[in-house]
Amino acid sequence: MDCKVHRLVADVAVIAGGRVLLVRYRDTARYDGQRGWFLPDDFLAYAEHPTDAARRILVEQVGVMADPFLARVESFGNGAWHLVFHHVARLDDEAELSPGPNTLAAEWFGLNALPQASEIAHHGWALDVLADLAIGS
């Protein structure tokens, strides 16, 4: 199903030892053509629970098993009504990453040394999410 009216999205801020995981995608068509850094994210599958989607996203995109929790829901319009389910997963140590087929790059960044907003997709949106979740510097 490809709904043109609603967009249900889950993302995950993976935090380990003062660092956060960011990804870049190969095929950016599902990401509004954006080539910058993202928190790992994806659309929910039909009838998929948002937290199940967050777990799936981490396994598919970076090969990480984690137990994310829902931290915030964001709602906005941008051609379609978007509901974004922001999750946080806290790890004791940085996990070894195994990028999935559409993950061009996956890197750990210090919370005090994040990329500039111009290097992050959607005008620095991941930085805004991290700030809203009270994660970071």
MIMAR-960474 format. One record per residue: residue number from 1; z, y, x of N, C-alpha, C in turn. Coordinates in steps of 0.2 Angstrom, whole numbers, m for minus. Each point is the difference from the previous one (the first is absolute). Last residue first. Layout:
seq | nZ | nY | nX | caZ | caY | caX | cZ | cY | cX
NUM | Z | Y | X | Z | Y | X | Z | Y | X
...
END
This chain:
seq | nZ | nY | nX | caZ | caY | caX | cZ | cY | cX
137 | 115 | 89 | 124 | 4 | 5 | 4 | 2 | 6 | m5
136 | m4 | m25 | m10 | m3 | 4 | 5 | 4 | 6 | 2
135 | 2 | m10 | m24 | m2 | m4 | 5 | m3 | 4 | 6
134 | 6 | 4 | m25 | 5 | 2 | 5 | 0 | m5 | 6
133 | m16 | 2 | m19 | 5 | m6 | 0 | 5 | 1 | 5
132 | m16 | 17 | m2 | 2 | m1 | m6 | 5 | m6 | m1
131 | m12 | 4 | 20 | 5 | 5 | m1 | 3 | m1 | m7
130 | m17 | m15 | 5 | 6 | m1 | 5 | 5 | 5 | m1
129 | m20 | 4 | m11 | 4 | m6 | m3 | 6 | m1 | 4
128 | m15 | 16 | 8 | 4 | 2 | m6 | 4 | m5 | m3
127 | m14 | m6 | 18 | 6 | 4 | 2 | 4 | 3 | m6
126 | m20 | m12 | m4 | 5 | m5 | 2 | 6 | 4 | 3
125 | m19 | 13 | m7 | 4 | m3 | m5 | 5 | m5 | 2
124 | m18 | 15 | 11 | 7 | m1 | 3 | 5 | m3 | m6
123 | m24 | 5 | m4 | 3 | 6 | 2 | 8 | m1 | 2
122 | m15 | m19 | m5 | 2 | 4 | m6 | 4 | 6 | 2
121 | m1 | m17 | 19 | m4 | 0 | m6 | 3 | 5 | m5
120 | 5 | 4 | 26 | 2 | m5 | m5 | m4 | 1 | m7
119 | m1 | 13 | 21 | m2 | m7 | 2 | 2 | m5 | m6
118 | 5 | 24 | m1 | m7 | m1 | 0 | m3 | m7 | 2
117 | 24 | 6 | 0 | m3 | m1 | m7 | m8 | m1 | 0
116 | 13 | m8 | 22 | m1 | 7 | m4 | m3 | m2 | m7
115 | 14 | m19 | 12 | m6 | 3 | 1 | 0 | 7 | m4
114 | 24 | m9 | 8 | m6 | m3 | m5 | m6 | 4 | 2
113 | 24 | m2 | 10 | m6 | 1 | 4 | m6 | m3 | m5
112 | 23 | m1 | m5 | 0 | 6 | 3 | m6 | 2 | 3
111 | 4 | m21 | m9 | 1 | 4 | m6 | 0 | 7 | 2
110 | m14 | m19 | 13 | 7 | 3 | 0 | 0 | 5 | m6
109 | m18 | m20 | m1 | 1 | 7 | 3 | 7 | 2 | m1
108 | m18 | m23 | 0 | 7 | 2 | m1 | 0 | 7 | 3
107 | m23 | m13 | m9 | 5 | 2 | 5 | 6 | 3 | m2
106 | m26 | m12 | m6 | 7 | 0 | m3 | 4 | 2 | 6
105 | m28 | 0 | m8 | 5 | 1 | 5 | 7 | 0 | m3
104 | m20 | m7 | m12 | m3 | 2 | 7 | 5 | 1 | 5
103 | m1 | m15 | m23 | 5 | 5 | 4 | m3 | 1 | 6
102 | m9 | m15 | m17 | m2 | 7 | m1 | 5 | 5 | 3
101 | 3 | m24 | 3 | m8 | 1 | 0 | m1 | 8 | m1
100 | 25 | m5 | 8 | m5 | m4 | m4 | m7 | 3 | 1
99 | 21 | 0 | 19 | m4 | 4 | m5 | m5 | m4 | m4
98 | 24 | m4 | 12 | m6 | m4 | m1 | m5 | 3 | m5
97 | 25 | 6 | 16 | m6 | 2 | m6 | m6 | m5 | 1
96 | 28 | m1 | 6 | m6 | m1 | 3 | m5 | 1 | m6
95 | 23 | 13 | m3 | m3 | m7 | m1 | m7 | 0 | 4
94 | 23 | 15 | 4 | m7 | 0 | m1 | m3 | m7 | 0
93 | 26 | 1 | m6 | m4 | 2 | 6 | m8 | 1 | m3
92 | 17 | m3 | m16 | 5 | 1 | 6 | m4 | 2 | 6
91 | m9 | 7 | m25 | 0 | m6 | 5 | 5 | 2 | 5
90 | m7 | 9 | m26 | 4 | 1 | 6 | 0 | m6 | 4
89 | m15 | 12 | m21 | 2 | m6 | 3 | 3 | 1 | 7
88 | m8 | 14 | m25 | 3 | 0 | 7 | 1 | m7 | 2
87 | m17 | 13 | m20 | 5 | m5 | 3 | 2 | 1 | 7
86 | m14 | 12 | m23 | 2 | 1 | 7 | 6 | m5 | 2
85 | m20 | 3 | m19 | 7 | m3 | 0 | 1 | 0 | 8
84 | m17 | 15 | m17 | 1 | m3 | 6 | 7 | m3 | 1
83 | m20 | 8 | m19 | 7 | m2 | 1 | 1 | m3 | 6
82 | m20 | 17 | m11 | 3 | m5 | 5 | 7 | m1 | m1
81 | m23 | 8 | m15 | 7 | 1 | 0 | 3 | m6 | 5
80 | m24 | 12 | 3 | 3 | m5 | m4 | 7 | 1 | 1
79 | m12 | 17 | 8 | m6 | m4 | m3 | 2 | m6 | m4
78 | 18 | 9 | 10 | m5 | 2 | 5 | m6 | m3 | m2
77 | 28 | 3 | m7 | m7 | 0 | m3 | m4 | 2 | 6
76 | 26 | m11 | 0 | m4 | 6 | 1 | m7 | m2 | m3
75 | 27 | m10 | 6 | m6 | 0 | m5 | m4 | 7 | 1
74 | 20 | m19 | 13 | m4 | 7 | 0 | m5 | 0 | m5
73 | 24 | m14 | 7 | m6 | 0 | m3 | m3 | 7 | m1
72 | 19 | m14 | 17 | m2 | 5 | m4 | m7 | m1 | m3
71 | 13 | m17 | 12 | 4 | 6 | 2 | m2 | 6 | m5
70 | m1 | m29 | 2 | m3 | 6 | m3 | 4 | 6 | 1
69 | m1 | m21 | 18 | 4 | 2 | m7 | m4 | 7 | m2
68 | m6 | m23 | 18 | 0 | 7 | m2 | 4 | 1 | m7
67 | m1 | m19 | 19 | 2 | 0 | m6 | 1 | 8 | m2
66 | m17 | m16 | 18 | 6 | 5 | m1 | 2 | 0 | m7
65 | m19 | m10 | 19 | 4 | m2 | m5 | 6 | 4 | m1
64 | m26 | 4 | 12 | 7 | 1 | 0 | 4 | m3 | m6
63 | m25 | 3 | 7 | 4 | m6 | 2 | 7 | 0 | 0
62 | m17 | 18 | m6 | 3 | 0 | 7 | 3 | m7 | 2
61 | m12 | 4 | m21 | m3 | 6 | 4 | 3 | m1 | 7
60 | 6 | m16 | m18 | m8 | 1 | 1 | m2 | 5 | 5
59 | 24 | m3 | m5 | m3 | m6 | 3 | m8 | 1 | 1
58 | 11 | 18 | m10 | 2 | m1 | 7 | m2 | m6 | 3
57 | m5 | 4 | m23 | m3 | 5 | 5 | 2 | m1 | 7
56 | 10 | m12 | m17 | m6 | m3 | 1 | m4 | 5 | 5
55 | 21 | 6 | m7 | 1 | m5 | 4 | m7 | m3 | 2
54 | 1 | 17 | m16 | 2 | 3 | 7 | 1 | m6 | 5
53 | m5 | m5 | m23 | m6 | 3 | 4 | 2 | 2 | 7
52 | 17 | m8 | m14 | m4 | m5 | 2 | m7 | 2 | 4
51 | 14 | 16 | m10 | 3 | m2 | 6 | m4 | m7 | 2
50 | m8 | 10 | m20 | m1 | 5 | 6 | 4 | m3 | 6
49 | m10 | m17 | m19 | 6 | 5 | 1 | m1 | 4 | 6
48 | m21 | m10 | m14 | 4 | m1 | 6 | 6 | 5 | 0
47 | m20 | m2 | m16 | 7 | m3 | m2 | 5 | m1 | 6
46 | m24 | 5 | 8 | 1 | 0 | m7 | 7 | m4 | m1
45 | m2 | 11 | 23 | m4 | m5 | m3 | 2 | 0 | m8
44 | 4 | 21 | 17 | 3 | m6 | m3 | m5 | m4 | m3
43 | m6 | 16 | 21 | 1 | 0 | m8 | 3 | m6 | m2
42 | 6 | 10 | 25 | m6 | m3 | m4 | 1 | 1 | m7
41 | 11 | 6 | 27 | 0 | 0 | m7 | m6 | m3 | m3
40 | 16 | 8 | 24 | m4 | m6 | m3 | 0 | 1 | m8
39 | 1 | 22 | 13 | 5 | m5 | m1 | m4 | m6 | m3
38 | m15 | 16 | 14 | 3 | m1 | m6 | 7 | m4 | 1
37 | m20 | 15 | 15 | 5 | m5 | 0 | 3 | 0 | m7
36 | m26 | 8 | 2 | 6 | 1 | 4 | 5 | m5 | m1
35 | m22 | 3 | m11 | 0 | m4 | 6 | 7 | 1 | 4
34 | m12 | 2 | m27 | 5 | 3 | 5 | 0 | m5 | 6
33 | m12 | m2 | m22 | m4 | 2 | 6 | 5 | 2 | 6
32 | 8 | m8 | m21 | m3 | 7 | m1 | m4 | 2 | 6
31 | 10 | m22 | m3 | 5 | 5 | 3 | m3 | 7 | 0
30 | m12 | m21 | m5 | 6 | 0 | m4 | 5 | 5 | 1
29 | m19 | m1 | 14 | m2 | 1 | m6 | 5 | 0 | m6
28 | 0 | m4 | 25 | 4 | 5 | m3 | m2 | 1 | m7
27 | m1 | m20 | 20 | m4 | 2 | m6 | 5 | 5 | m4
26 | 10 | m6 | 19 | m7 | 0 | 2 | m4 | 3 | m5
25 | 26 | 8 | 4 | m4 | m5 | m3 | m8 | 0 | 2
24 | 27 | 6 | 9 | m6 | 3 | m1 | m5 | m6 | m3
23 | 29 | 5 | 2 | m6 | m4 | 1 | m6 | 5 | m1
22 | 29 | m1 | 7 | m6 | 4 | m3 | m6 | m5 | 1
21 | 29 | m1 | 2 | m6 | m3 | 1 | m6 | 4 | m4
20 | 25 | 8 | 12 | m4 | m2 | m6 | m7 | m3 | 1
19 | 27 | 4 | 13 | m8 | 0 | 0 | m2 | m2 | m6
18 | 23 | m1 | 7 | m2 | 7 | 1 | m8 | 1 | 0
17 | 10 | m22 | m3 | 2 | 3 | 6 | m2 | 7 | 1
16 | m12 | m10 | m19 | 3 | m5 | 5 | 2 | 4 | 6
15 | m12 | 2 | m27 | 4 | 3 | 5 | 4 | m5 | 5
14 | m22 | 4 | m20 | 4 | m5 | 4 | 3 | 3 | 6
13 | m10 | 7 | m25 | 2 | 3 | 7 | 4 | m5 | 3
12 | m19 | m3 | m19 | 6 | m2 | 3 | 1 | 4 | 6
11 | m14 | 0 | m26 | m1 | 1 | 7 | 7 | m2 | 3
10 | m17 | m2 | m24 | 6 | m1 | 4 | m1 | 1 | 7
9 | m13 | 7 | m25 | 0 | m1 | 7 | 8 | m2 | 2
8 | m18 | 4 | m22 | 6 | m3 | 1 | 0 | m2 | 8
7 | m15 | 16 | m18 | 0 | m3 | 7 | 7 | m2 | 1
6 | m17 | 7 | m23 | 7 | m1 | 4 | m1 | m3 | 6
5 | m19 | 5 | m13 | 4 | 5 | m3 | 7 | 0 | 4
4 | m20 | m15 | 3 | m1 | 7 | 2 | 5 | 5 | m2
3 | 0 | m28 | 5 | 2 | 5 | m5 | m2 | 7 | 3
2 | m6 | m26 | 4 | m1 | 6 | 4 | 1 | 6 | m5
1 | 4 | m29 | 2 | 0 | 6 | m4 | 0 | 6 | 4
END
